[in-house]
Amino acid sequence: MASSSTKANDIEKLVQQSNYLLPDLSIRHSDLSNPSEAILTRIFIQYLKAFGFRVEPPHKVDCDVFDPSREKRLFLIRLCRQVERILQISFPNKTYTYVDIINPAGKKTLNTLEFLLNYLAYYKLFKKSVLGPAEEAVKTRESLYAEFTAKASELEQRKQKASTIKSEMEVCQTHIEQLKKDLVQGQTELTQKKKPLGDLRNEAELLEQQHGELNKRITHLEQQVVGENQVMDLKKQIQGINSHIESCKVELANKEKVFNDQRQQIDSSQEMVAEIEKAVTILPSNVIEDYKKCCKQVEAIEKELAQVKIQQQNSLYEVTEKQQEITETEKQLQSRKKLLDEQDNKSQKQIEERKAKIDDLEKQLDKQEKRNQEIEVHIDNEDQIHAALEDNICQALGDDWQSPEDV
């Protein structure tokens, strides 16, 4: 009875201590009197979290259903291994294995929990006073080690930089010499190209003078040629004459029709003359007078028709002459315009070709001057880089180092 009461007192003491140190657990007396895998797993997880461990179980902790999964076994093995390490801080030979959590023994479980809770209470009581200096020493050691590593890395980088700078200096020196040669060559080419540019400018001025003279000749020839306004007036006159001819043709056709009708009447009248002459003796005098009047009318109509035909022929002759004059004038105008256009196009083409050559030479000269300026700027930059590299090498290697020029 005494042992059972002692066990109950120990369990009650552990329950109070665990609820005080780990309030999220809410352990009861029955949990420790008959411990199970689920209860111990939950206790150990909360216990390790109190020390700052990150413990994430792959299964439900409060479930008592048997779970044969490999993930659960590995998790419990790691959990027991961590608990065992804490026990071995004070008891190096103490063990706590996977079997102890899946088949927990009452006495060993209580002893283990008692030590773990006492260790947690000691940790919380002396955490600041004991771990503070140790943590500061560890941080100081880590910072010194990091600083040492950074210094060593910086020294190695400086050595590599110094070697790289030396090689870059040699390359820059070679590049500077080559740029100086290119500058001298570019200046020589510039001097050589300035002479043909002057010749081309003189030729361009001469061509411009010739172009001005050609323009004067073109203006003079245009003054000699009949103007377009006169051509339009002639065309309008020709159109008026043509319309008049058409009206005359229509009028002539009408008069011819009347003449044909009257001719038919005359023919019929002449046929009747013979009959009338036969019947003169028997015809009255008034009929003979009417016949004479008709003959006079026929003669007057024939005379008028002859005059109309003569006027029509004269009009046609005048129109033909006007058309020939206009055609010849247009031919002369077209030939002179064509000649002037050919001369103008030829001179303009020559001027454009010379201007294109001058523009090309000016562009080449501008490019050469820009290139020379870029070479000079590049040489200055290379000199500055060379001086900066020497300063960096002096700073990196110390005062004992001398540049190749000083040697």
Protein Blocks (a to p, Z undefined) as FASTA:
>chain_A
ZZmmmmmmmmmmmmmmmmmmmmmnopafklmmmccfklmmmmmmmmmmmnopacddfbdf
klcbdcfbfklmmmmmmmmmmmmmmmmmmmmmbccdfklmmmccfklmmmmmmmmmmmmm
mmmmmmmmmmmmmmmmmmmmmmmmmmmmmmmmmmmmmmmmmmmmmmmmmmmmmmmmmmmm
mmmmmmmmmmmmmmmmmmmmmmmmmmmmmmmmmmmmmmmmmmmpccfklmmmmmmmmmmm
mmmmmmmmmmmmmmmmmmmmmmmmmmmmmmmmmmmmmmmmmpcfklmmmmmmmmmmmmmm
mmmmmmmmmmmmmmmmmmmmmmmmmmmmmmmmmmmmmmmmmmmmmmmmmmmmmmmmmmmm
mmmmmmmmmmmmmmmmmmmmmmmmmmmmmmmmmmmnojkbccfklZZ
